[in-house]
Amino acid sequence: MNRGDLIAPRVAFGKALAEAGNIYKDLVVFDADVCASTQTQYFKDAFPERFYQSGIAEANMVGMAAGMAASGATPFVSTFAVFLAKRAADQIRVSVAYPKANVKLNGAYGGLPTGKAGATHSSVEDIAVMRAMPHMQILVPADPVETRAAVMLALETPGPVYLRTVRCPVPVILPENHRMIFGQGLELHAGQDIALVSTGMMTPKTLAAAEILAKEGIKARVIHLGTLKPLDNQIIIKAARECGHIVTVENHSIIGGLGGAVAEVLTEHYPCRQTRIGFPDIFMESGDDEAIFSLLGMNTENIAQKVRTILKTKKEIK
């Protein structure tokens, strides 16, 4: 993968699973009749004897995976995030999180990009659900390179891990040798005028917005948080201290996701102004992904304009 290549993280996820199958002989994969969508078909083709098709029965699938984990296997469960975080929430809580079972969960089609499937398939609250679950660790990779790294990190890490992947192509922004570390954020663009803190597929958009602003003389710091639990508190506190205003950007509801997590850190450690860019308290609608992002003020130019408005207002107040 080369920088700038447009690759769907779901494809990177599927290929990483197949690659990991050669390394982890105890790795088994469970899918809820969506292997062509979540791309677990790569693992299915390579290791059919270690692939389990559960049908559209997400709760049962999680229960089976928990049983396999208790028997010494390392299960990776994959289905749409909207169904995994809601239909199977009780099984995840009781059978996976509570006993700290070594089960990995892939919430595919996270956030808005769901192939125009509308409100029933747009998962805008899954991170909030998983963040509130004790023992759960959460990975939200920025690009295809980090998606592969997230799969490997999840398998290297004992206990429950929730990985969130998206359907749409995302530009590669990280080097091929990039590795993820739980609780460690990345500063991708230097600046002290304002800090943009993003996660997942919104990080490439946020980085592009910072580059637009740089041409106008606005120095926006860009921080990517690929691990939302545990969170890199120190990189957030440092940004608050040095920039004075933080803008969070996420493909998730502004309630309970990245914006909420950052607000918790700021409230307890270094209060400063914060602006949240994400989905308001609404259900999504069916339509073109970028058109909806634009409508809700979440595309690259929207992010840049929000920064301009914040800095202009700040200057007028002074």
N, C-alpha and C positions, 0 to 999 in steps of 0.2 A: 504494500500500500504506500502510495506517495502522497505528499501533502497536496491538498486541493482535489484529490479524487473523490467523486461522489459515490458512496457505498452505503447501503442500508445496514444499520447496526444489527438488524435481525439476521442478515446473511453472515455478518462477522461472528455473531453468536453461534449460529449453526455450525460454521466451519471450525470455530474454536472448540466446540463440544466434540466434534469428530477427532480433532487433533488431540484433545485431552484423553479421549478413549484409549489411545495408544500408551499413554503415560499412567493413567489410573485404571488398573484392571478391575477395580471394584465399582467403577462408575456405571450407573444405570440411569436411563432417561425415561421419564414418564411424560406422556403427552395426552391432551384432552381432545383428540380428533382434529387438531389444527397444525399438524406437523409441516404441511406445505406453507402455512402462514408464518409460524414461528421459526421455521427453518431447522427444526430438529430432524428433518428428513435426512440431513447429512449424516447424523449419527445413526439413524435407522438403517441407511444404506451400508454403512461401514460395519455396524455391530448389531445386526438384527436380533441376535439372541439376548442382547442387553437392552432392548427397546421395548417399552410396554405401552400399548395404546389402550387408554382407559375409557375412551368414548367421552361423550359430553357429560361427565360426572366428576366435576372438579373436587368436590368434598371427598368422595371415595378415593380419588387419585392421591390426594394428600395423605389420607389414612394408609393407603398401600405403601407410599413412599416412606412414611414414618416406621412402618413395620419392617421394611427392607433395611432402613438405617439401624434399627435395633438388632438386626441380624448381621451387621457389619458392612453392609454395602454403603456406597455414597450416592444417593439419589439426587438427580437434578429434575425438578418438576417444571414443566413449561406449558403455559396457556395464556390467554389474554389477561392482562392485568386487571381489567374491570371485573372479571369473574373470579380470578384467584384471590383478590383482596376482599371480595364481598361474599361470594357463594361459599368459599372455603375458609372464611375467616375463623370460624369456631374450631375447625380441625387444625388450622395452622397454630392457633393459640394453645389449644390443649395438647395436641399430639406432637407438635414441632417445637414451638417456642418454650413452653413450660418445662419439658424435659431436656431442653437444649439439644434436640436431635440433630444429627449431622445431615440435614436436608437443605438443599439449595433450591431457591424458587426463582423462576424467570417470569416476571410480569411483562409479557409482550404487548406491543401496541399501546405503550404507556402514553397518557395525556391525550392530546387532540388527534394526532395523525393516525386515523383508523380506517382509511379507505372510504371516507364519506358514509360511514355506518351510523352516524348520528349519536344521540344521547345515550342509547343503550350500550354502546361500545366505547365511548370516550371515558377513559379512566382518569378523572381529574382529582381523585381523593385517595388513591391507593397509598401514596407516600405517607399521608397523615395517618392512615390505618396502621401501616407497618411501623412508623416511628413510635407510636404509642404502645407497641407490643414489646414487653420485656424480653431481653436476650436477642432480639432481632437486629442484625446488622444490614445496612442498606447501601447499595452501590448504584449510582446513576451516571454512567459513562458519557463523555462528551462526544465521542466519535467512534468509528469502527475500530481504530487501533486500541482505544481504551476499553472498548467492549470486549475484545479478546483478552486484554489484561485483567478485566473484571472477572471473566470466567475462571481464569487461572487463579486469581486471588481467592475467589469463593471456594475453589476446590482445595486450596492450600490451608484454608482457615477452618478450624473445628467449629461446629455448631451451625445454627440457622443463618442463612444469608438471603436477602431479597435483592435481586438484580432487576433493574428496569430497562427494557429495550424498546426501541421505536421502529415503526414500519418504514418510514420515508427515508430516502437517501440523505446522508449527512456528509459534509466535506471533512476530509481528514485534516486535522490541525496539529496532531501530536506526532512525534517521531516514532519510527517503527519499534525502537527498543524501549518505549515507555512502559513503566511498571506502576501499578497502583499500590498505595499503602493506606490501610485503614486509618482514618483520622488525619490525613495529610492533604491539604489543599494545594493548588498551584497558582502562582501569579503568572499570568500569560502576557500582561501588558502593563508597563510601568506608568505611574501617574499619581498626582496628589490633589488634583482639583476635585475629584469625586471617585468613589469606588463602586464598580459594578461587580456584583457577586452573582454568579450564575451556576447552573447545573444542567447536566444532560445535553440534549440537542440544542438548548438555548445558548450554550456557550459559544459555538461558532457564530451565531447571530450577534451575540454581545461583543465578541472580539471584532467582528466586522464593523459594528457601530463605533467602537473605540477608535478604529483606524480612520473612519470617516471624520470623527471629532478631532483626531490628531492633526488632520489637514487644516482644521480651523483654529488650531492653537489651543485646543482643549485637551488637557492631559488626564485621561480617564484610566484609572487602574482597573484591570480585569482580573478577577479571582475566580477560578473554577473549583467547585467543591464536588468532586466525584464520589466522595463518601459522605452521605448525609447522616449516618449513624454508625460509628462515632463521628462527631463533627470536629473540624479543626478550629477550635475556639481562638487560638492565638493569632491565626492569620486574619480573623475577623476583627479582633480587638485592635490589632496593629493598624488595620485599614481604617477603623473608626477613629483612632487617635491621630493618624496622619492625614486623613482626607476629610473627616468631619461629617460626611453624608454618604450613606450606603444605599445603593439601589439593588434590590434582588430581582432576578429574572428567572422565571421557571415555567415549564410546560406542565402546570399543575395549578390547582386552586391556590389562591393567596392565603387560604386558611389551612394551617397545619402542615404545610410543606416547607420548602426552603425559606420562604419569607418569615414564617412563624419560628423556624429553628434559629435563624439569625437574630430575630427580635428577642428571643429568649436569652441569647448570649449577650446582646447589647444591654438589655435591661439589668442583667445581673452583674456585668463586668465593666462596661464602658458606654453609658447612654449617649446616643447621638441621633441625628435625624435619619430616618429610613423611609424609603419609598419602595413599595412592592409592585412589581410588574408580573402579572400572571392572570389566571382566569378569575373573574369576579364570582360571587356566590350564585352561580347559575348552572343549569345543565347546558351542554353543548348542543349545537344544531348540525344538521347534515350539510356538507358543502365542501368546497375546495379548501384544503388545509391552510394555504398561504392567504387566501381571501379572509378566512376566519381569524387567523393571526393578525392580519392587518386591521380588521374590523374592531378587534379587541385591544389594539394598541400594542401588539407583541412582535412585530417584525423588526428588521434591522433599523430601518429609518425611524420607526416609532420610538425605539430605544434611544437613538441619537437625539431625537426631538425632545424626549422627556428630560434628558440630561441638559439640553440647552435651556429648557424652561426652568428647571431647578436652579441652574447657575445664574440665570437672568434674575429670577426672583430673589435669590440670595444676595446678589449685587445691589438690587433696588432697596432691600431691607437695610443693608449696610449704609 
